[in-house]
Amino acid sequence: MTNAKIRKAIVEYVAANHPSTYTVETMPLNDSLLELGVLDSFGVVELVDFLENHWSVTIEDHEITKDRMGSVNKMVDLIEEKLA
């Protein structure tokens, strides 16, 4: 799976399930969705559940950090790493 497809799936999920001023086209890819107010703490939990179920991966508690999941592009990198 290409990173573009992973990115598209994440952005579409966030836009559909966590309404904000951002759309699929305007969703920031390199900024923290938590800091921007797109996600709250429960939204992060829901997002982790989506990522794990959609790609059949396990995201460990220690990976749920700003360094690993702090932006859409960081999440793409994490999923790519898990799928490798």
KOLMARMAR-109270 format. One record per residue: x, y, z of N, C-alpha, C in turn; chain; residue in one letter; residue number from 1. Coordinates in nm, 3 decimals. Atoms other than C-alpha are relative to their C-alpha. Example, Ala and Ser with C-alpha at 12.3 -4.5 7.8 and 13.67 -1.06 7.14 Angstrom:
REM KOLMARMAR-109270
{n_px:0.089	n_py:-0.119	n_pz:0.000	ca_px:1.230	ca_py:-0.450	ca_pz:0.780	c_px:0.090	c_py:0.120	c_pz:0.000	titi:A	sekol:A	nugu:1}
{n_px:-0.082	n_py:-0.119	n_pz:-0.006	ca_px:1.367	ca_py:-0.106	ca_pz:0.714	c_px:-0.077	c_py:0.109	c_pz:0.073	titi:A	sekol:S	nugu:2}
This chain:
REM KOLMARMAR-109270
{n_px:0.084	n_py:-0.118	n_pz:0.000	ca_px:0.000	ca_py:0.000	ca_pz:0.000	c_px:0.089	c_py:0.124	c_pz:0.000	titi:A	sekol:M	nugu:1}
{n_px:-0.082	n_py:-0.121	n_pz:0.010	ca_px:0.136	ca_py:0.339	ca_pz:-0.094	c_px:-0.034	c_py:0.097	c_pz:0.112	titi:A	sekol:T	nugu:2}
{n_px:0.027	n_py:-0.098	n_pz:-0.106	ca_px:0.172	ca_py:0.621	ca_pz:0.152	c_px:-0.112	c_py:0.095	c_pz:-0.040	titi:A	sekol:N	nugu:3}
{n_px:0.110	n_py:-0.087	n_pz:0.044	ca_px:-0.070	ca_py:0.826	ca_pz:-0.061	c_px:-0.135	c_py:-0.062	c_pz:0.034	titi:A	sekol:A	nugu:4}
{n_px:0.126	n_py:0.068	n_pz:-0.034	ca_px:-0.342	ca_py:0.565	ca_pz:-0.007	c_px:-0.023	c_py:0.000	c_pz:0.150	titi:A	sekol:K	nugu:5}
{n_px:0.011	n_py:-0.004	n_pz:-0.146	ca_px:-0.271	ca_py:0.549	ca_pz:0.366	c_px:-0.042	c_py:0.140	c_pz:0.043	titi:A	sekol:I	nugu:6}
{n_px:0.030	n_py:-0.139	n_pz:-0.034	ca_px:-0.275	ca_py:0.929	ca_pz:0.390	c_px:-0.146	c_py:0.032	c_pz:-0.033	titi:A	sekol:R	nugu:7}
{n_px:0.137	n_py:-0.027	n_pz:0.043	ca_px:-0.603	ca_py:0.948	ca_pz:0.195	c_px:-0.100	c_py:-0.064	c_pz:0.096	titi:A	sekol:K	nugu:8}
{n_px:0.092	n_py:0.069	n_pz:-0.091	ca_px:-0.771	ca_py:0.691	ca_pz:0.423	c_px:-0.006	c_py:0.070	c_pz:0.136	titi:A	sekol:A	nugu:9}
{n_px:-0.003	n_py:-0.068	n_pz:-0.130	ca_px:-0.659	ca_py:0.871	ca_pz:0.740	c_px:-0.074	c_py:0.134	c_pz:-0.008	titi:A	sekol:I	nugu:10}
{n_px:0.063	n_py:-0.132	n_pz:0.016	ca_px:-0.765	ca_py:1.215	ca_pz:0.614	c_px:-0.151	c_py:-0.016	c_pz:-0.017	titi:A	sekol:V	nugu:11}
{n_px:0.144	n_py:0.021	n_pz:0.020	ca_px:-1.103	ca_py:1.084	ca_pz:0.496	c_px:-0.067	c_py:-0.044	c_pz:0.129	titi:A	sekol:E	nugu:12}
{n_px:0.056	n_py:0.043	n_pz:-0.129	ca_px:-1.161	ca_py:0.911	ca_pz:0.830	c_px:-0.016	c_py:0.120	c_pz:0.094	titi:A	sekol:Y	nugu:13}
{n_px:0.004	n_py:-0.114	n_pz:-0.092	ca_px:-1.075	ca_py:1.223	ca_pz:1.031	c_px:-0.108	c_py:0.099	c_pz:-0.045	titi:A	sekol:V	nugu:14}
{n_px:0.098	n_py:-0.098	n_pz:0.050	ca_px:-1.285	ca_py:1.452	ca_pz:0.809	c_px:-0.143	c_py:-0.049	c_pz:0.021	titi:A	sekol:A	nugu:15}
{n_px:0.135	n_py:0.055	n_pz:-0.012	ca_px:-1.587	ca_py:1.219	ca_pz:0.826	c_px:-0.044	c_py:-0.019	c_pz:0.145	titi:A	sekol:A	nugu:16}
{n_px:0.036	n_py:0.037	n_pz:-0.137	ca_px:-1.572	ca_py:1.136	ca_pz:1.196	c_px:0.031	c_py:0.104	c_pz:0.106	titi:A	sekol:N	nugu:17}
{n_px:-0.038	n_py:-0.104	n_pz:-0.095	ca_px:-1.429	ca_py:1.447	ca_pz:1.360	c_px:-0.017	c_py:0.136	c_pz:-0.069	titi:A	sekol:H	nugu:18}
{n_px:0.028	n_py:-0.125	n_pz:0.072	ca_px:-1.598	ca_py:1.753	ca_pz:1.210	c_px:0.082	c_py:0.118	c_pz:0.054	titi:A	sekol:P	nugu:19}
{n_px:-0.078	n_py:-0.120	n_pz:-0.034	ca_px:-1.387	ca_py:2.067	ca_pz:1.206	c_px:-0.011	c_py:0.096	c_pz:-0.118	titi:A	sekol:S	nugu:20}
{n_px:-0.001	n_py:-0.095	n_pz:0.112	ca_px:-1.319	ca_py:2.363	ca_pz:0.981	c_px:0.079	c_py:-0.055	c_pz:-0.118	titi:A	sekol:T	nugu:21}
{n_px:-0.081	n_py:0.059	n_pz:0.107	ca_px:-1.090	ca_py:2.137	ca_pz:0.775	c_px:-0.081	c_py:-0.101	c_pz:-0.080	titi:A	sekol:Y	nugu:22}
{n_px:0.061	n_py:0.099	n_pz:0.089	ca_px:-1.201	ca_py:1.930	ca_pz:0.479	c_px:0.108	c_py:-0.098	c_pz:-0.043	titi:A	sekol:T	nugu:23}
{n_px:-0.097	n_py:0.095	n_pz:0.054	ca_px:-1.034	ca_py:1.640	ca_pz:0.303	c_px:0.110	c_py:0.077	c_pz:-0.075	titi:A	sekol:V	nugu:24}
{n_px:-0.095	n_py:-0.076	n_pz:0.080	ca_px:-0.869	ca_py:1.898	ca_pz:0.077	c_px:0.088	c_py:0.093	c_pz:0.083	titi:A	sekol:E	nugu:25}
{n_px:-0.075	n_py:-0.099	n_pz:-0.077	ca_px:-0.754	ca_py:2.135	ca_pz:0.352	c_px:0.061	c_py:-0.055	c_pz:0.130	titi:A	sekol:T	nugu:26}
{n_px:-0.051	n_py:0.060	n_pz:-0.124	ca_px:-0.661	ca_py:1.891	ca_pz:0.632	c_px:0.151	c_py:0.019	c_pz:0.008	titi:A	sekol:M	nugu:27}
{n_px:-0.145	n_py:-0.016	n_pz:-0.015	ca_px:-0.314	ca_py:1.984	ca_pz:0.764	c_px:0.068	c_py:-0.137	c_pz:0.011	titi:A	sekol:P	nugu:28}
{n_px:-0.068	n_py:0.130	n_pz:0.001	ca_px:-0.070	ca_py:1.700	ca_pz:0.702	c_px:0.121	c_py:-0.004	c_pz:0.093	titi:A	sekol:L	nugu:29}
{n_px:-0.121	n_py:-0.004	n_pz:-0.082	ca_px:0.225	ca_py:1.816	ca_pz:0.912	c_px:-0.020	c_py:0.066	c_pz:0.136	titi:A	sekol:N	nugu:30}
{n_px:0.029	n_py:-0.064	n_pz:-0.129	ca_px:0.052	ca_py:1.974	ca_pz:1.212	c_px:-0.078	c_py:-0.096	c_pz:0.089	titi:A	sekol:D	nugu:31}
{n_px:0.068	n_py:0.085	n_pz:-0.097	ca_px:-0.085	ca_py:1.814	ca_pz:1.527	c_px:-0.150	c_py:0.024	c_pz:-0.005	titi:A	sekol:S	nugu:32}
{n_px:0.145	n_py:-0.013	n_pz:0.004	ca_px:-0.456	ca_py:1.747	ca_pz:1.488	c_px:-0.056	c_py:0.021	c_pz:0.141	titi:A	sekol:L	nugu:33}
{n_px:0.040	n_py:-0.023	n_pz:-0.139	ca_px:-0.481	ca_py:1.744	ca_pz:1.868	c_px:0.018	c_py:0.148	c_pz:0.035	titi:A	sekol:L	nugu:34}
{n_px:-0.027	n_py:-0.141	n_pz:-0.031	ca_px:-0.320	ca_py:2.088	ca_pz:1.901	c_px:-0.090	c_py:0.095	c_pz:-0.079	titi:A	sekol:E	nugu:35}
{n_px:0.089	n_py:-0.083	n_pz:0.082	ca_px:-0.540	ca_py:2.224	ca_pz:1.620	c_px:-0.145	c_py:-0.011	c_pz:0.044	titi:A	sekol:L	nugu:36}
{n_px:0.136	n_py:0.017	n_pz:-0.047	ca_px:-0.851	ca_py:2.103	ca_pz:1.802	c_px:-0.086	c_py:-0.089	c_pz:-0.089	titi:A	sekol:G	nugu:37}
{n_px:0.074	n_py:0.092	n_pz:0.086	ca_px:-0.951	ca_py:1.859	ca_pz:1.529	c_px:-0.035	c_py:-0.126	c_pz:0.079	titi:A	sekol:V	nugu:38}
{n_px:0.021	n_py:0.116	n_pz:-0.085	ca_px:-0.912	ca_py:1.570	ca_pz:1.773	c_px:0.011	c_py:0.042	c_pz:0.145	titi:A	sekol:L	nugu:39}
{n_px:-0.020	n_py:-0.012	n_pz:-0.144	ca_px:-0.961	ca_py:1.560	ca_pz:2.147	c_px:0.057	c_py:-0.134	c_pz:0.047	titi:A	sekol:D	nugu:40}
{n_px:-0.063	n_py:0.123	n_pz:-0.049	ca_px:-0.824	ca_py:1.286	ca_pz:2.372	c_px:-0.080	c_py:-0.123	c_pz:-0.038	titi:A	sekol:S	nugu:41}
{n_px:0.081	n_py:0.116	n_pz:0.040	ca_px:-1.118	ca_py:1.055	ca_pz:2.298	c_px:0.011	c_py:-0.021	c_pz:-0.151	titi:A	sekol:F	nugu:42}
{n_px:-0.018	n_py:0.011	n_pz:0.145	ca_px:-1.077	ca_py:1.130	ca_pz:1.927	c_px:0.128	c_py:-0.073	c_pz:-0.035	titi:A	sekol:G	nugu:43}
{n_px:-0.127	n_py:0.072	n_pz:0.021	ca_px:-0.718	ca_py:1.006	ca_pz:1.951	c_px:-0.022	c_py:-0.149	c_pz:0.020	titi:A	sekol:V	nugu:44}
{n_px:0.029	n_py:0.141	n_pz:-0.027	ca_px:-0.843	ca_py:0.681	ca_pz:2.103	c_px:-0.078	c_py:-0.060	c_pz:-0.117	titi:A	sekol:V	nugu:45}
{n_px:0.078	n_py:0.048	n_pz:0.114	ca_px:-1.099	ca_py:0.645	ca_pz:1.822	c_px:0.088	c_py:-0.013	c_pz:-0.124	titi:A	sekol:E	nugu:46}
{n_px:-0.090	n_py:0.005	n_pz:0.115	ca_px:-0.832	ca_py:0.720	ca_pz:1.562	c_px:0.093	c_py:-0.120	c_pz:0.008	titi:A	sekol:L	nugu:47}
{n_px:-0.086	n_py:0.118	n_pz:-0.018	ca_px:-0.598	ca_py:0.457	ca_pz:1.705	c_px:-0.079	c_py:-0.127	c_pz:-0.031	titi:A	sekol:V	nugu:48}
{n_px:0.085	n_py:0.116	n_pz:0.029	ca_px:-0.885	ca_py:0.206	ca_pz:1.692	c_px:-0.021	c_py:-0.015	c_pz:-0.151	titi:A	sekol:D	nugu:49}
{n_px:0.015	n_py:0.004	n_pz:0.146	ca_px:-0.948	ca_py:0.298	ca_pz:1.327	c_px:0.127	c_py:-0.051	c_pz:-0.068	titi:A	sekol:F	nugu:50}
{n_px:-0.127	n_py:0.039	n_pz:0.062	ca_px:-0.580	ca_py:0.264	ca_pz:1.235	c_px:0.026	c_py:-0.149	c_pz:0.021	titi:A	sekol:L	nugu:51}
{n_px:-0.026	n_py:0.141	n_pz:-0.031	ca_px:-0.548	ca_py:-0.073	ca_pz:1.408	c_px:-0.093	c_py:-0.092	c_pz:-0.079	titi:A	sekol:E	nugu:52}
{n_px:0.097	n_py:0.086	n_pz:0.070	ca_px:-0.865	ca_py:-0.217	ca_pz:1.254	c_px:0.013	c_py:0.009	c_pz:-0.152	titi:A	sekol:N	nugu:53}
{n_px:-0.007	n_py:-0.019	n_pz:0.146	ca_px:-0.821	ca_py:-0.070	ca_pz:0.906	c_px:0.121	c_py:-0.072	c_pz:-0.061	titi:A	sekol:H	nugu:54}
{n_px:-0.121	n_py:0.060	n_pz:0.054	ca_px:-0.468	ca_py:-0.201	ca_pz:0.861	c_px:0.045	c_py:-0.126	c_pz:0.075	titi:A	sekol:W	nugu:55}
{n_px:-0.032	n_py:0.122	n_pz:-0.076	ca_px:-0.472	ca_py:-0.496	ca_pz:1.106	c_px:0.139	c_py:0.009	c_pz:0.062	titi:A	sekol:S	nugu:56}
{n_px:-0.127	n_py:-0.021	n_pz:-0.070	ca_px:-0.182	ca_py:-0.356	ca_pz:1.307	c_px:-0.030	c_py:0.026	c_pz:0.147	titi:A	sekol:V	nugu:57}
{n_px:0.012	n_py:-0.035	n_pz:-0.141	ca_px:-0.121	ca_py:-0.300	ca_pz:1.676	c_px:0.087	c_py:0.122	c_pz:0.026	titi:A	sekol:T	nugu:58}
{n_px:-0.073	n_py:-0.119	n_pz:-0.039	ca_px:-0.022	ca_py:0.043	ca_pz:1.798	c_px:0.016	c_py:-0.007	c_pz:0.151	titi:A	sekol:I	nugu:59}
{n_px:-0.030	n_py:0.012	n_pz:-0.142	ca_px:0.147	ca_py:0.017	ca_pz:2.134	c_px:-0.022	c_py:0.133	c_pz:0.070	titi:A	sekol:E	nugu:60}
{n_px:0.024	n_py:-0.122	n_pz:-0.079	ca_px:0.072	ca_py:0.265	ca_pz:2.412	c_px:0.117	c_py:0.097	c_pz:-0.011	titi:A	sekol:D	nugu:61}
{n_px:-0.117	n_py:-0.088	n_pz:0.006	ca_px:0.429	ca_py:0.399	ca_pz:2.396	c_px:0.017	c_py:0.067	c_pz:-0.136	titi:A	sekol:H	nugu:62}
{n_px:-0.007	n_py:-0.060	n_pz:0.133	ca_px:0.377	ca_py:0.481	ca_pz:2.027	c_px:-0.101	c_py:0.114	c_pz:-0.016	titi:A	sekol:E	nugu:63}
{n_px:0.101	n_py:-0.105	n_pz:0.009	ca_px:0.084	ca_py:0.714	ca_pz:2.095	c_px:0.058	c_py:0.128	c_pz:0.059	titi:A	sekol:I	nugu:64}
{n_px:-0.071	n_py:-0.121	n_pz:-0.041	ca_px:0.303	ca_py:1.022	ca_pz:2.117	c_px:-0.002	c_py:0.100	c_pz:-0.114	titi:A	sekol:T	nugu:65}
{n_px:-0.007	n_py:-0.103	n_pz:0.104	ca_px:0.345	ca_py:1.348	ca_pz:1.930	c_px:0.107	c_py:-0.035	c_pz:-0.104	titi:A	sekol:K	nugu:66}
{n_px:-0.108	n_py:0.036	n_pz:0.093	ca_px:0.669	ca_py:1.214	ca_pz:1.778	c_px:-0.044	c_py:-0.107	c_pz:-0.099	titi:A	sekol:D	nugu:67}
{n_px:0.041	n_py:0.111	n_pz:0.086	ca_px:0.497	ca_py:0.906	ca_pz:1.635	c_px:-0.133	c_py:0.023	c_pz:-0.070	titi:A	sekol:R	nugu:68}
{n_px:0.134	n_py:-0.018	n_pz:0.055	ca_px:0.140	ca_py:1.022	ca_pz:1.575	c_px:-0.044	c_py:0.146	c_pz:0.001	titi:A	sekol:M	nugu:69}
{n_px:0.032	n_py:-0.141	n_pz:-0.015	ca_px:0.160	ca_py:1.401	ca_pz:1.595	c_px:-0.054	c_py:0.070	c_pz:-0.122	titi:A	sekol:G	nugu:70}
{n_px:0.056	n_py:-0.059	n_pz:0.122	ca_px:0.047	ca_py:1.463	ca_pz:1.238	c_px:-0.046	c_py:-0.113	c_pz:-0.090	titi:A	sekol:S	nugu:71}
{n_px:0.045	n_py:0.102	n_pz:0.097	ca_px:-0.119	ca_py:1.284	ca_pz:0.950	c_px:0.122	c_py:-0.068	c_pz:-0.062	titi:A	sekol:V	nugu:72}
{n_px:-0.117	n_py:0.059	n_pz:0.063	ca_px:0.221	ca_py:1.234	ca_pz:0.785	c_px:0.077	c_py:-0.091	c_pz:0.096	titi:A	sekol:N	nugu:73}
{n_px:-0.066	n_py:0.088	n_pz:-0.097	ca_px:0.368	ca_py:1.089	ca_pz:1.106	c_px:-0.078	c_py:-0.129	c_pz:0.017	titi:A	sekol:K	nugu:74}
{n_px:0.082	n_py:0.121	n_pz:-0.007	ca_px:0.074	ca_py:0.848	ca_pz:1.125	c_px:0.023	c_py:-0.088	c_pz:-0.122	titi:A	sekol:M	nugu:75}
{n_px:-0.029	n_py:0.076	n_pz:0.123	ca_px:0.138	ca_py:0.746	ca_pz:0.763	c_px:0.132	c_py:-0.075	c_pz:0.018	titi:A	sekol:V	nugu:76}
{n_px:-0.130	n_py:0.065	n_pz:-0.022	ca_px:0.502	ca_py:0.673	ca_pz:0.853	c_px:-0.013	c_py:-0.117	c_pz:0.096	titi:A	sekol:D	nugu:77}
{n_px:0.018	n_py:0.107	n_pz:-0.098	ca_px:0.394	ca_py:0.466	ca_pz:1.154	c_px:-0.069	c_py:-0.120	c_pz:-0.062	titi:A	sekol:L	nugu:78}
{n_px:0.072	n_py:0.110	n_pz:0.065	ca_px:0.147	ca_py:0.259	ca_pz:0.950	c_px:0.091	c_py:-0.069	c_pz:-0.101	titi:A	sekol:I	nugu:79}
{n_px:-0.093	n_py:0.061	n_pz:0.096	ca_px:0.404	ca_py:0.206	ca_pz:0.673	c_px:0.101	c_py:-0.089	c_pz:0.073	titi:A	sekol:E	nugu:80}
{n_px:-0.096	n_py:0.077	n_pz:-0.079	ca_px:0.653	ca_py:0.088	ca_pz:0.936	c_px:-0.064	c_py:-0.130	c_pz:0.050	titi:A	sekol:E	nugu:81}
{n_px:0.071	n_py:0.118	n_pz:-0.051	ca_px:0.395	ca_py:-0.152	ca_pz:1.083	c_px:-0.029	c_py:-0.101	c_pz:-0.111	titi:A	sekol:K	nugu:82}
{n_px:0.034	n_py:0.088	n_pz:0.113	ca_px:0.309	ca_py:-0.293	ca_pz:0.740	c_px:0.122	c_py:-0.060	c_pz:-0.066	titi:A	sekol:L	nugu:83}
{n_px:-0.123	n_py:0.047	n_pz:0.065	ca_px:0.671	ca_py:-0.346	ca_pz:0.636	c_px:0.041	c_py:-0.138	c_pz:0.050	titi:A	sekol:A	nugu:84}
